[in-house]
Amino acid sequence: MRFNLRKCALLGLLLTLLMSFTAGPVSAAPVDEKLKKEIEAMLVCMDDCGMIVTACDNSTAEYMRGILKEKLALGMNKEEVLKEFVKIYGTKVLAAPPKEGFNIAAWVTPFVAILAGALIIYFMLDKWVFNKEDEELDAGLQAAAKLDRARLEEYEDKLDKELKKYL
């Protein structure tokens, strides 16, 4: 068998062309922009600016958007993408803490604090305002009890006379 360099080169060129036509152009799957924006709004930029990725324009946010677009092009859903970001950056990347474990305190504490504040205000008002009226009434009753009995009987006699006139 005779080795022919021209035939091997031609065969290699044909195989290369054939493979390039069958493989087709490499392109990423289209990305759902609505889903992308939704996920961006759930992520905090990790550049210590404290902004969500949607609103941030720095290079870190651009890098995070690139990762997000890459993950969505691979066909990942929202939960999978968020888990990937948590793997990379930790839970601090999430704009809202997950509703599990100790993070439940972040969801419950504000409501408990508002309720506790309202109860404290109610009991303080009850002690300072409402009980003051009761104390004034008690003081009035005590003053009336101190009237000397003779004077009280005099008023009772006058009251009886007036009532007899009209009854």
C-alpha contacts under 8 A as a table, 3 or more apart, distances in Angstrom:
res1	aa1	res2	aa2	distance
4	N	7	K	5.50
4	N	8	C	6.48
5	L	8	C	5.21
5	L	9	A	6.18
6	R	9	A	5.20
6	R	10	L	6.10
7	K	10	L	5.10
7	K	11	L	6.01
8	C	11	L	5.01
8	C	12	G	6.05
9	A	12	G	5.08
9	A	13	L	6.15
10	L	13	L	5.12
10	L	14	L	6.15
11	L	14	L	5.12
11	L	15	L	6.16
12	G	15	L	5.13
12	G	16	T	6.16
13	L	16	T	5.12
13	L	17	L	6.22
14	L	17	L	5.16
14	L	18	L	5.96
15	L	18	L	4.98
15	L	19	M	6.06
16	T	19	M	5.22
16	T	20	S	6.22
17	L	20	S	5.15
17	L	21	F	6.29
18	L	21	F	5.32
18	L	22	T	6.29
19	M	22	T	5.23
19	M	23	A	5.98
20	S	23	A	5.37
20	S	24	G	6.29
21	F	24	G	5.43
23	A	26	V	7.90
28	A	73	A	5.68
28	A	74	L	7.60
29	A	73	A	4.92
29	A	74	L	7.07
29	A	75	G	7.65
30	P	73	A	6.36
31	V	36	K	7.46
31	V	69	K	6.82
31	V	72	L	6.08
31	V	73	A	5.74
32	D	35	L	5.42
32	D	36	K	6.19
32	D	72	L	7.83
33	E	36	K	4.85
33	E	37	K	6.11
34	K	37	K	5.26
34	K	38	E	6.19
35	L	38	E	4.96
35	L	39	I	6.18
35	L	78	K	7.55
36	K	39	I	5.27
36	K	40	E	6.11
36	K	68	L	7.26
36	K	69	K	7.19
36	K	72	L	7.73
37	K	40	E	4.94
37	K	41	A	6.21
37	K	54	T	6.77
38	E	41	A	5.27
38	E	42	M	6.70
39	I	42	M	5.07
39	I	43	L	6.64
39	I	78	K	6.77
39	I	82	L	7.66
40	E	43	L	5.32
40	E	52	I	7.07
40	E	53	V	5.22
40	E	54	T	5.21
40	E	65	R	7.40
41	A	44	V	7.80
41	A	52	I	5.89
41	A	53	V	6.26
41	A	54	T	5.49
41	A	95	A	7.59
42	M	52	I	7.14
42	M	53	V	7.94
42	M	94	L	5.92
42	M	95	A	5.16
42	M	96	A	7.13
43	L	52	I	5.65
43	L	53	V	5.80
43	L	93	V	5.52
43	L	94	L	4.80
43	L	95	A	5.18
44	V	50	G	6.45
44	V	51	M	5.80
44	V	52	I	4.22
44	V	53	V	5.55
44	V	92	K	7.63
44	V	93	V	5.05
44	V	94	L	5.87
44	V	95	A	5.37
45	C	48	D	7.03
45	C	49	C	6.83
45	C	50	G	6.35
45	C	51	M	5.79
45	C	52	I	5.55
45	C	53	V	5.09
45	C	56	C	7.01
45	C	60	T	6.80
45	C	61	A	5.58
45	C	64	M	7.73
45	C	93	V	7.06
46	M	49	C	7.39
46	M	50	G	7.53
46	M	60	T	6.75
46	M	61	A	7.55
46	M	89	Y	7.91
46	M	93	V	6.76
47	D	50	G	7.54
47	D	60	T	5.98
47	D	61	A	7.72
51	M	55	A	6.47
51	M	56	C	5.94
52	I	55	A	5.66
52	I	56	C	6.27
52	I	95	A	6.95
53	V	56	C	5.13
53	V	57	D	7.89
53	V	61	A	5.49
53	V	64	M	7.65
53	V	65	R	7.57
56	C	61	A	6.04
57	D	61	A	6.20
57	D	62	E	6.89
58	N	61	A	5.51
58	N	62	E	6.47
59	S	62	E	4.95
59	S	63	Y	6.11
60	T	63	Y	5.00
60	T	64	M	6.18
61	A	64	M	4.97
61	A	65	R	6.08
62	E	65	R	5.00
62	E	66	G	6.21
63	Y	66	G	5.04
63	Y	67	I	6.40
64	M	67	I	5.09
64	M	68	L	6.12
65	R	68	L	4.92
65	R	69	K	6.05
66	G	69	K	5.13
66	G	70	E	6.09
67	I	70	E	5.03
67	I	71	K	6.16
68	L	71	K	5.19
68	L	72	L	6.19
68	L	81	V	7.09
69	K	72	L	5.16
69	K	73	A	6.04
70	E	73	A	5.10
70	E	74	L	6.41
71	K	74	L	5.14
71	K	75	G	6.81
71	K	76	M	5.87
71	K	81	V	6.41
72	L	75	G	5.12
72	L	76	M	5.15
72	L	77	N	6.93
72	L	81	V	7.44
73	A	76	M	7.38
76	M	80	E	5.83
76	M	81	V	6.19
77	N	80	E	5.42
77	N	81	V	6.25
78	K	81	V	5.22
78	K	82	L	6.17
79	E	82	L	5.16
79	E	83	K	6.15
80	E	83	K	5.07
80	E	84	E	6.26
81	V	84	E	5.05
81	V	85	F	6.39
82	L	85	F	5.13
82	L	86	V	6.18
83	K	86	V	4.98
83	K	87	K	6.12
84	E	87	K	5.01
84	E	88	I	6.34
85	F	88	I	5.03
85	F	89	Y	5.94
85	F	90	G	7.21
85	F	93	V	7.04
86	V	89	Y	5.27
86	V	90	G	4.31
86	V	91	T	5.30
86	V	92	K	7.82
86	V	93	V	6.52
86	V	94	L	7.58
87	K	90	G	5.72
89	Y	92	K	6.91
89	Y	93	V	5.95
90	G	93	V	6.15
91	T	94	L	5.63
91	T	97	P	7.03
92	K	95	A	7.56
92	K	97	P	7.76
94	L	97	P	6.13
94	L	98	P	7.97
97	P	103	N	6.10
97	P	106	A	7.52
98	P	103	N	6.34
98	P	104	I	7.71
99	K	103	N	5.96
99	K	104	I	5.28
99	K	107	W	7.50
100	E	103	N	5.69
100	E	104	I	5.59
101	G	104	I	6.02
102	F	105	A	5.91
102	F	106	A	7.96
103	N	106	A	5.35
103	N	107	W	7.14
104	I	107	W	5.19
104	I	108	V	6.18
105	A	108	V	5.04
105	A	109	T	5.40
106	A	109	T	5.78
106	A	110	P	7.44
107	W	110	P	6.89
107	W	111	F	7.94
108	V	111	F	5.66
108	V	112	V	6.33
109	T	112	V	5.07
109	T	113	A	5.97
110	P	113	A	5.10
110	P	114	I	6.23
111	F	114	I	5.16
111	F	115	L	6.21
112	V	115	L	5.13
112	V	116	A	6.04
113	A	116	A	5.06
113	A	117	G	6.03
114	I	117	G	5.12
114	I	118	A	6.19
115	L	118	A	5.14
115	L	119	L	6.26
116	A	119	L	5.13
116	A	120	I	6.18
117	G	120	I	5.10
117	G	121	I	6.18
118	A	121	I	5.16
118	A	122	Y	6.16
119	L	122	Y	5.04
119	L	123	F	6.18
120	I	123	F	5.28
120	I	124	M	6.08
121	I	124	M	5.17
121	I	125	L	6.09
122	Y	125	L	5.22
122	Y	126	D	6.06
123	F	126	D	4.87
123	F	127	K	6.11
124	M	127	K	5.08
124	M	128	W	6.04
125	L	128	W	5.16
125	L	129	V	5.37
125	L	130	F	6.77
126	D	129	V	5.68
126	D	130	F	4.85
126	D	131	N	6.16
127	K	130	F	6.25
127	K	131	N	5.38
127	K	132	K	7.40
128	W	131	N	6.22
128	W	132	K	6.10
129	V	132	K	5.24
129	V	133	E	6.78
130	F	133	E	5.52
130	F	134	D	6.88
131	N	134	D	4.96
131	N	135	E	6.15
132	K	135	E	4.98
132	K	136	E	6.21
133	E	136	E	5.14
133	E	137	L	6.31
134	D	137	L	5.05
134	D	138	D	6.19
135	E	138	D	5.02
135	E	139	A	6.09
136	E	139	A	5.05
136	E	140	G	6.23
137	L	140	G	5.10
137	L	141	L	6.33
138	D	141	L	5.08
138	D	142	Q	6.17
139	A	142	Q	5.08
139	A	143	A	6.18
140	G	143	A	5.11
140	G	144	A	6.25
141	L	144	A	5.06
141	L	145	A	6.21
142	Q	145	A	5.02
142	Q	146	K	6.35
143	A	146	K	5.15
143	A	147	L	6.81
144	A	147	L	5.47
145	A	148	D	7.88
147	L	151	R	6.91
147	L	152	L	6.69
148	D	151	R	5.66
148	D	152	L	6.47
149	R	152	L	5.04
149	R	153	E	6.17
150	A	153	E	5.11
150	A	154	E	6.27
151	R	154	E	5.03
151	R	155	Y	6.48
152	L	155	Y	5.22
152	L	156	E	6.25
153	E	156	E	4.89
153	E	157	D	6.14
154	E	157	D	5.19
154	E	158	K	6.42
155	Y	158	K	5.14
155	Y	159	L	6.14
156	E	159	L	5.00
156	E	160	D	6.16
157	D	160	D	5.10
157	D	161	K	6.30
158	K	161	K	5.18
158	K	162	E	6.29
159	L	162	E	5.20
159	L	163	L	6.14
160	D	163	L	5.11
160	D	164	K	6.15
161	K	164	K	5.19
161	K	165	K	6.49
162	E	165	K	5.28
162	E	166	Y	6.90
163	L	166	Y	5.47
163	L	167	L	6.06
164	K	167	L	5.15
